[in-house]
Structure formats: structure tokens, C-alpha cells
């Protein structure tokens, strides 16, 4: 159901990308729900085994045990965290910041394993399936591939 100016809009999907309005039906008087702004600077990730949930907000990363809802560790960082991802084995966590910093943390201890820097504000981070490489995309759409074992930049460019 979609609402538009207090009316219920009924929609029918007519293909993968097209929506056609079928009718607009008035709803009973209801107070407008207050609109909450979307949180800025929040990103999340779940470990491959589902045991940990990580929330990154502003300059802090909080890891919680998914079942016990208990904080495992909290990391304070420079810059606003804009992306997080777990390594495929779940032993490491990678974060990217708006200042272009990329950090790799040990999930058991929360300690920094490695820091890398390159490019503009980080938009996205993803580990390769074998856990050997990290792909980072920045706000200028430059893609960089890093060797996670050494922290060395392997290649960079625009798609």
C-alpha cells in the first residue's frame, strides 16, 4: 500500500519496472505520522556465521553478539565510518571512512591489524571470496583493489 496526501494508492505491477495506479481511495482521517530523518553515517554488517552484528555510526564501530545482544567491542576511529564488511572467514572486519582511510580489525580483540589510505571518501568495501583482496570504491567512483595480507595497492581505476 502506498499513501499519497492521505489517500491510499493501489498499484499494480505491469512488468519489472513499470507501476500503474489503479485507484485512489480516501482513508479515514488519521494524523500524519511524524517523519523521522534517516540516520546519517550508519552502516551495518553481519558476520558470515551470523554470530556478530556490527553497527558503524559516525566515528565508532560497535560489535554485538547477535544472540546474547551483548557488546563484544567498541572501536573509536578518526573520520565518519561509511562502509563495513567482514572477511569471508569472519575473523576480520574492514571499515572505510569519509576521509579515505581503510582499517582492518581483528574481530576477536577489536584491535587494528592494518590501516590503508588512498583516494576520496570510501563508499563501499568488499572482500574477495578467498579473503585475499579488498575492493574499495570511493566517492569519485575510483575502484581500488588491495592485498589484505600486505596492505599493498594492487590496482586502481575507473570502471
C-alpha positions as CSV (number, residue, x, y, z in Angstrom):
1,X,0.0,0.0,0.0
2,X,1.2,3.5,-0.8
3,X,0.0,6.7,0.7
4,X,-0.2,10.0,-1.1
5,X,-1.7,13.1,0.6
6,X,-3.9,11.0,3.0
7,X,-5.1,8.7,0.3
8,X,-4.5,5.0,-0.3
9,X,-3.0,4.3,-3.6
10,X,-3.5,0.9,-5.1
11,X,-0.8,-0.1,-7.5
12,X,-0.4,-3.0,-10.0
13,X,2.9,-4.0,-11.3
14,X,2.9,-4.4,-15.1
15,X,6.4,-5.7,-15.7
16,X,9.6,-5.4,-13.9
17,X,10.0,-1.6,-13.9
18,X,6.5,-0.2,-14.5
19,X,3.8,0.7,-12.0
20,X,0.3,1.8,-12.9
21,X,-2.0,3.5,-10.5
22,X,-5.3,1.6,-10.3
23,X,-7.3,3.8,-7.9
24,X,-7.0,6.5,-5.2
25,X,-9.3,5.8,-2.2
26,X,-9.7,8.3,0.6
27,X,-8.7,7.0,4.0
28,X,-10.4,7.9,7.3
29,X,-8.9,10.9,9.0
30,X,-5.6,10.0,10.5
31,X,-3.0,12.3,12.0
32,X,0.1,12.5,9.9
33,X,2.8,10.3,11.3
34,X,5.9,12.4,12.3
35,X,8.7,11.9,9.8
36,X,12.0,10.7,11.2
37,X,15.1,11.6,9.3
38,X,17.2,8.7,8.1
39,X,20.3,8.2,10.3
40,X,23.3,9.8,8.8
41,X,26.6,7.8,8.7
42,X,25.2,4.5,9.8
43,X,26.2,1.2,8.2
44,X,25.9,-2.4,9.3
45,X,27.3,-5.9,8.6
46,X,26.6,-9.4,9.8
47,X,29.4,-11.9,10.1
48,X,29.4,-14.9,7.7
49,X,28.3,-17.3,10.5
50,X,25.6,-14.9,11.7
51,X,27.2,-14.7,15.2
52,X,28.2,-11.0,15.1
53,X,26.4,-7.9,14.1
54,X,28.4,-4.7,13.5
55,X,27.0,-1.2,13.5
56,X,29.1,1.7,12.5
57,X,27.9,5.2,13.2
58,X,29.9,8.4,13.0
59,X,33.4,7.5,14.3
60,X,32.5,4.4,16.2
61,X,32.1,0.7,15.4
62,X,30.2,-1.5,17.8
63,X,30.2,-5.3,17.5
64,X,27.5,-7.3,19.2
65,X,26.8,-10.9,19.9
66,X,23.7,-11.5,17.8
67,X,22.1,-14.0,20.2
68,X,23.1,-12.5,23.6
69,X,22.7,-8.9,22.4
70,X,25.9,-8.2,24.3
71,X,28.6,-5.7,23.1
72,X,31.8,-7.6,22.2
73,X,33.9,-4.5,21.4
74,X,33.6,-0.9,20.5
75,X,36.2,0.9,18.4
76,X,36.6,4.7,18.1
77,X,38.1,5.8,14.8
78,X,39.0,9.1,13.1
79,X,36.6,10.1,10.4
80,X,33.0,9.0,9.9
81,X,32.6,5.3,9.0
82,X,30.8,4.9,5.7
83,X,31.2,1.2,4.9
84,X,31.9,-2.1,6.8
85,X,32.4,-5.7,5.7
86,X,33.6,-9.0,7.2
87,X,36.2,-11.2,5.7
88,X,34.8,-14.5,4.3
89,X,36.2,-16.4,7.3
90,X,34.7,-13.9,9.7
91,X,38.0,-13.3,11.5
92,X,38.5,-9.7,10.3
93,X,36.4,-6.7,9.8
94,X,37.1,-3.9,7.3
95,X,35.9,-0.4,7.5
96,X,36.1,2.6,5.2
97,X,35.8,6.2,6.2
98,X,34.8,9.6,4.7
99,X,38.5,10.7,5.0
100,X,39.6,7.8,2.7
101,X,41.0,5.6,5.5
102,X,40.5,1.9,5.3
103,X,41.0,-0.1,8.5
104,X,41.2,-3.9,9.1
105,X,40.3,-5.1,12.6
106,X,40.7,-8.4,14.4
107,X,37.1,-9.5,15.3
108,X,38.2,-11.3,18.5
109,X,40.0,-8.4,20.0
110,X,38.8,-5.3,18.1
111,X,42.5,-4.3,17.6
112,X,43.6,-2.7,14.3
113,X,45.5,-5.2,12.1
114,X,46.3,-2.7,9.3
115,X,45.4,0.7,8.1
116,X,45.5,1.8,4.4
117,X,44.8,5.1,2.8
118,X,44.0,6.1,-0.7
119,X,41.6,8.2,-2.5
120,X,38.5,10.1,-1.6
121,X,35.7,9.2,0.8
122,X,35.0,5.5,0.9
123,X,31.6,4.5,-0.4
124,X,31.9,0.7,-0.5
125,X,34.2,-2.1,0.8
126,X,34.0,-5.8,-0.2
127,X,36.3,-8.7,0.4
128,X,37.0,-11.3,-2.3
129,X,35.6,-14.8,-1.7
130,X,39.0,-16.1,-0.9
131,X,39.7,-13.3,1.6
132,X,42.9,-12.2,-0.1
133,X,41.8,-9.0,-1.6
134,X,39.7,-6.0,-0.7
135,X,37.8,-3.9,-3.3
136,X,37.1,-0.3,-2.3
137,X,35.1,2.3,-4.2
138,X,35.4,6.0,-3.4
139,X,33.1,8.9,-3.9
140,X,34.8,9.8,-7.2
141,X,33.9,6.3,-8.5
142,X,37.6,5.2,-8.4
143,X,37.9,1.4,-7.6
144,X,41.0,0.2,-5.8
145,X,42.0,-3.4,-5.1
146,X,44.2,-4.0,-2.1
147,X,46.1,-7.1,-1.0
148,X,44.8,-7.8,2.5
149,X,47.9,-9.7,3.7
150,X,50.3,-6.9,2.9
151,X,48.1,-3.8,2.7
152,X,49.6,-3.0,-0.7
153,X,47.6,-1.4,-3.5
154,X,47.3,-3.9,-6.4
155,X,45.4,-1.8,-8.9
156,X,43.1,1.2,-9.3
157,X,41.0,2.8,-11.9
158,X,37.5,3.9,-13.0
159,X,35.2,1.3,-14.5
